Amino acid sequence: MRFLVRDRLLGIGDDYWIEDQHGRKVYLVDGKAMRLRDTFELKDVQGRVLIDIHKKMLALRDTMVIERDGDPLATIRRKRLSLLRNHYRVSLVDGTELDVSGKILDREFAVDYDGELLAQISRRWLHVRETYGVDVVREDADPALLIAIAVCVIHLAEKDRAGD
């Protein structure tokens, strides 16, 4: 299943829609401005919060936390001992770990589980500027979670670049 994400233009606090492959609005990324920590909500078209994304306070490295219904779902941080700067680790609460690697800032990266591709994030197959696609490869994968992971990783990479 493919999703179309229009990059936010002004940073945190911006809201943007994610459409399915048929151009229908499916998710809203609601950036919460004026908060102490970076916060996003992934909502459905009825406005229900599906996933809450926020920066973890008091962490040694920049870390984002994904929650569903107030319960932790995943933690995302840059992989510690990676030669590749654009390599992130997603730790799910059940102990599962996902790897995210590629050219994050160019919107060309993949989300893998144990060497198996779960989602491909790319601008290659799109002709619309400031837009990237999230192609969820596995049918049993959670599209909302994979989109939230993409949003988090891009946000962390942009913050890391701004800190250089």
Secondary structure as the mmCIF struct_conf table of DSSP 4:
data_model
#
loop_
_struct_conf.conf_type_id
_struct_conf.id
_struct_conf.beg_label_comp_id
_struct_conf.beg_label_asym_id
_struct_conf.beg_label_seq_id
_struct_conf.end_label_comp_id
_struct_conf.end_label_asym_id
_struct_conf.end_label_seq_id
STRN STRN1 ARG A 2 ARG A 6
HELX_LH_PP_P HELX_LH_PP_P1 ASP A 7 ARG A 8
BEND BEND1 LEU A 9 LEU A 10
TURN_TY1_P TURN_TY1_P1 ILE A 12 GLY A 13
STRN STRN2 ASP A 15 ASP A 20
TURN_TY1_P TURN_TY1_P2 GLN A 21 HIS A 22
BEND BEND2 GLY A 23 GLY A 23
STRN STRN3 LYS A 25 LYS A 32
BEND BEND3 MET A 34 MET A 34
BEND BEND4 LEU A 36 ARG A 37
STRN STRN4 THR A 39 ASP A 44
TURN_TY1_P TURN_TY1_P3 VAL A 45 GLN A 46
STRN STRN5 VAL A 49 LYS A 55
HELX_LH_PP_P HELX_LH_PP_P2 LYS A 56 LYS A 56
TURN_TY1_P TURN_TY1_P4 MET A 57 LEU A 58
BEND BEND5 LEU A 60 ARG A 61
STRN STRN6 THR A 63 ARG A 68
TURN_TY1_P TURN_TY1_P5 ASP A 69 GLY A 70
STRN STRN7 ASP A 71 ARG A 78
TURN_TY1_P TURN_TY1_P6 ARG A 80 LEU A 81
BEND BEND6 LEU A 83 ASN A 86
STRN STRN8 HIS A 87 LEU A 92
TURN_TY1_P TURN_TY1_P7 VAL A 93 ASP A 94
BEND BEND7 GLY A 95 GLY A 95
STRN STRN9 GLU A 97 LYS A 103
TURN_TY1_P TURN_TY1_P8 ILE A 104 ARG A 107
STRN STRN10 GLU A 108 TYR A 113
TURN_TY1_P TURN_TY1_P9 ASP A 114 GLY A 115
STRN STRN11 GLU A 116 SER A 122
BEND BEND8 ARG A 123 ARG A 123
TURN_TY1_P TURN_TY1_P10 ARG A 124 TRP A 125
BEND BEND9 VAL A 128 VAL A 128
TURN_TY1_P TURN_TY1_P11 ARG A 129 GLU A 130
STRN STRN12 THR A 131 VAL A 136
TURN_TY1_P TURN_TY1_P12 GLU A 139 ASP A 140
BEND BEND10 ALA A 141 ALA A 141
HELX_RH_AL_P HELX_RH_AL_P1 PRO A 143 GLY A 163
#
